[in-house]
Amino acid sequence: MQYTIQKGDTLNIIAKFYGVSVDEIMNANIQIKNRDKIRAGDTIEIPSTVKGSFLRLWAWYKQLFSFI
């Protein structure tokens, strides 16, 4: 899954949200040379996990039914 980095994001925040480690994100994104220097607007690959899949599904569900 691809993710576009937002202002204020860190790899630690992204990793926790998707249920992966920072090292897993680093391994999937060889273009990231320094884990502390990511830029808003850049796109990274998020490794797939069961927890990450559940969180994406939950976020979609909440958005879908937010009008209720």
C-alpha positions, 0 to 999 in steps of 0.5 A: 500500500502506498502512503503520501506523507503529510505535514507533521508525520514521522516514520514512528507515527506512520508505523504505529498507525499501520501496525508495522515497525519503522525498520519494516518501512525503511526496508520497503523504501530504500529511497529513505536514507535517514529515518528522521528526514522525510518530507510531506508530499513524498510517497512511501510503501507501507508493508502489508500486515493483518493489523494494518489491513484492519486499520485501513478497513476501519478508517474506510468504514468510519468515513463511509458511515460518518454521515449517520 
